Amino acid sequence: QNIFSRESRGRDVSELLRDFPGREYEKGDLVFRPGKAENNVYYVEEGKILLYRHHFVFDKEMVLGLFMQGEFINPDIVSIDPGTHRYAVVRSPSVIRAIPKLSFFSLMVQNRALVRKVQQGLVQRQSDTLRHLHNMELMSTRQRILYYLVEYTEKAGQDAGYEKVVRHFLTHRELGGLCNASRQSVTTVLNQLRQMGLIHFNRRYLLVRDLEKLREMALTAHLGRQTTAS
């Protein structure tokens, strides 16, 4: 389990960071910009943040992850130099704490539990990267989209009766970036799911009417592809 996930957020982290005031951001704001070193560790109190990297060789923007309440955006700067090619974009009204790198190191010296959390978080991100490569190798584009919709709904969705609603829905291009699919492919799959009555969406929200059915479709597509490959 990702120790920086929403499930693991707690008073201990917020209490530990109480000396670093949260700053309010609006949709479209940059938390940190490309071309500059990342000197702060950023912690999301509220909202949604997309982390990008600009790939200069291919002149392409790569989506590295979606971060929400209770998550650190870039804890890896405590162990590596990520360079100056990353940047973070706010996707919904957010409150974010910025902890200077040296101050974060001091907190780690004082709190071994935080050290373990950072270490476990870095291991989790490596695991996520390997899983992403695995999905690229073994899953079709359609199945990757289905899988990510399930993960996204589980992470960002709120109960609405027997349904799940995800507010501040990502654009089709952003969804495609997160599961390595084209915007057109995402649009096609979403429209098919809407025609089946499984979801409803617009620019403001995604409503998942049957998450279990969506999960079943993703699993069935994966097993079918594995059977065909074997």
KOLVEX-343106 format. One line per field, with one value per residue (C-alpha): x, y, z; residue in one letter. Coordinates in steps of 0.2 Angstrom, whole numbers, padded with zeros to 4 digits. Layout:
<nodes>
px c(X, ...) $
py c(Y, ...) $
pz c(Z, ...) $
residu c(a, ...) $
</nodes>
This chain:
<nodes>
px c(0000, 0006, 0010, 0007, -0010, -0027, -0030, -0013, -0015, -0017, -0015, 0003, 0009, -0002, 0004, 0022, 0020, 0011, 0025, 0023, 0008, -0003, -0005, -0021, -0020, -0033, -0035, -0021, -0009, 0009, 0015, 0033, 0039, 0050, 0068, 0070, 0077, 0065, 0070, 0054, 0045, 0026, 0012, -0006, -0019, -0033, -0035, -0028, -0011, -0003, 0016, 0024, 0041, 0046, 0055, 0067, 0072, 0055, 0048, 0034, 0025, 0024, 0012, 0021, 0006, -0009, -0008, -0022, -0025, -0013, 0001, 0018, 0021, 0040, 0048, 0061, 0071, 0078, 0087, 0090, 0092, 0076, 0084, 0074, 0062, 0047, 0033, 0017, 0000, -0015, -0031, -0043, -0044, -0030, -0020, -0002, 0012, 0029, 0043, 0061, 0072, 0084, 0069, 0062, 0079, 0078, 0061, 0067, 0082, 0069, 0056, 0061, 0044, 0045, 0061, 0052, 0037, 0049, 0058, 0043, 0035, 0050, 0049, 0031, 0034, 0047, 0034, 0022, 0034, 0037, 0018, 0016, 0029, 0021, 0004, 0012, 0019, 0004, -0012, -0021, -0024, -0043, -0038, -0026, -0040, -0052, -0039, -0035, -0053, -0055, -0040, -0044, -0062, -0056, -0044, -0054, -0072, -0085, -0100, -0116, -0129, -0123, -0113, -0096, -0094, -0077, -0077, -0065, -0064, -0048, -0047, -0046, -0028, -0023, -0031, -0022, -0006, -0009, -0012, -0001, -0016, -0021, -0034, -0044, -0043, -0049, -0064, -0069, -0069, -0078, -0091, -0093, -0095, -0108, -0118, -0118, -0125, -0110, -0104, -0109, -0097, -0094, -0081, -0085, -0087, -0087, -0101, -0098, -0114, -0107, -0089, -0089, -0095, -0081, -0068, -0075, -0073, -0055, -0051, -0060, -0051, -0034, -0037, -0043, -0028, -0017, -0026, -0024, -0005, -0002) $
py c(0000, 0017, 0026, 0043, 0037, 0045, 0030, 0033, 0052, 0056, 0069, 0064, 0071, 0087, 0089, 0087, 0100, 0112, 0125, 0126, 0136, 0129, 0140, 0141, 0137, 0139, 0127, 0129, 0136, 0129, 0123, 0123, 0127, 0118, 0125, 0127, 0116, 0108, 0115, 0111, 0095, 0098, 0091, 0091, 0096, 0098, 0096, 0087, 0090, 0082, 0080, 0081, 0079, 0087, 0075, 0086, 0072, 0068, 0086, 0078, 0081, 0065, 0063, 0056, 0055, 0062, 0067, 0071, 0075, 0067, 0064, 0071, 0076, 0075, 0066, 0059, 0075, 0069, 0055, 0060, 0076, 0075, 0089, 0104, 0096, 0092, 0103, 0102, 0109, 0111, 0102, 0108, 0122, 0116, 0119, 0114, 0115, 0118, 0112, 0117, 0102, 0106, 0108, 0092, 0083, 0090, 0083, 0066, 0067, 0070, 0058, 0040, 0036, 0050, 0042, 0025, 0033, 0042, 0026, 0016, 0029, 0029, 0010, 0011, 0023, 0011, -0003, 0009, 0012, -0007, -0010, 0004, -0005, -0022, -0014, -0007, -0024, -0035, -0024, -0017, 0002, -0001, -0012, 0001, 0014, 0003, -0001, 0017, 0022, 0009, 0015, 0034, 0031, 0021, 0035, 0051, 0045, 0049, 0039, 0045, 0032, 0016, 0026, 0035, 0053, 0060, 0079, 0090, 0077, 0076, 0080, 0065, 0070, 0070, 0053, 0047, 0053, 0043, 0027, 0030, 0031, 0044, 0057, 0049, 0032, 0038, 0048, 0032, 0021, 0034, 0036, 0017, 0015, 0030, 0021, 0005, 0015, 0012, 0030, 0048, 0062, 0080, 0093, 0095, 0077, 0058, 0048, 0029, 0020, 0002, 0001, -0018, -0020, -0008, -0018, -0035, -0028, -0023, -0040, -0049, -0040, -0043, -0062, -0063, -0054, -0066, -0081, -0075, -0072, -0089) $
pz c(0000, -0004, 0012, 0004, -0002, 0004, 0015, 0025, 0027, 0045, 0059, 0061, 0044, 0045, 0063, 0058, 0044, 0054, 0054, 0035, 0030, 0016, 0000, -0010, -0029, -0043, -0057, -0070, -0058, -0058, -0041, -0048, -0065, -0078, -0080, -0061, -0048, -0036, -0019, -0009, -0005, -0009, 0001, -0005, 0009, -0004, -0022, -0037, -0045, -0061, -0062, -0079, -0087, -0103, -0114, -0125, -0136, -0142, -0138, -0128, -0112, -0101, -0086, -0072, -0059, -0051, -0033, -0021, -0003, 0009, -0004, -0007, -0025, -0026, -0010, -0022, -0021, -0005, -0013, -0031, -0042, -0054, -0064, -0070, -0083, -0071, -0067, -0057, -0063, -0052, -0059, -0045, -0032, -0020, -0004, -0004, 0009, 0003, 0014, 0010, 0006, 0021, 0033, 0026, 0030, 0048, 0050, 0044, 0057, 0070, 0065, 0060, 0055, 0042, 0035, 0033, 0025, 0012, 0009, 0007, -0004, -0016, -0017, -0021, -0035, -0042, -0041, -0050, -0064, -0066, -0066, -0079, -0090, -0087, -0093, -0108, -0113, -0109, -0110, -0125, -0126, -0122, -0107, -0100, -0101, -0092, -0079, -0076, -0075, -0061, -0052, -0054, -0048, -0033, -0029, -0032, -0032, -0019, -0015, -0022, -0017, -0026, -0038, -0038, -0043, -0047, -0047, -0057, -0071, -0080, -0099, -0111, -0115, -0097, -0095, -0110, -0103, -0087, -0096, -0111, -0124, -0136, -0133, -0147, -0139, -0122, -0130, -0140, -0124, -0113, -0126, -0128, -0109, -0109, -0122, -0111, -0097, -0086, -0084, -0088, -0089, -0094, -0091, -0073, -0067, -0070, -0064, -0063, -0061, -0059, -0053, -0051, -0069, -0075, -0065, -0072, -0090, -0087, -0079, -0093, -0106, -0098, -0096, -0114, -0120, -0110, -0117, -0135, -0132, -0125) $
residu c(q, n, i, f, s, r, e, s, r, g, r, d, v, s, e, l, l, r, d, f, p, g, r, e, y, e, k, g, d, l, v, f, r, p, g, k, a, e, n, n, v, y, y, v, e, e, g, k, i, l, l, y, r, h, h, f, v, f, d, k, e, m, v, l, g, l, f, m, q, g, e, f, i, n, p, d, i, v, s, i, d, p, g, t, h, r, y, a, v, v, r, s, p, s, v, i, r, a, i, p, k, l, s, f, f, s, l, m, v, q, n, r, a, l, v, r, k, v, q, q, g, l, v, q, r, q, s, d, t, l, r, h, l, h, n, m, e, l, m, s, t, r, q, r, i, l, y, y, l, v, e, y, t, e, k, a, g, q, d, a, g, y, e, k, v, v, r, h, f, l, t, h, r, e, l, g, g, l, c, n, a, s, r, q, s, v, t, t, v, l, n, q, l, r, q, m, g, l, i, h, f, n, r, r, y, l, l, v, r, d, l, e, k, l, r, e, m, a, l, t, a, h, l, g, r, q, t, t, a, s) $
</nodes>
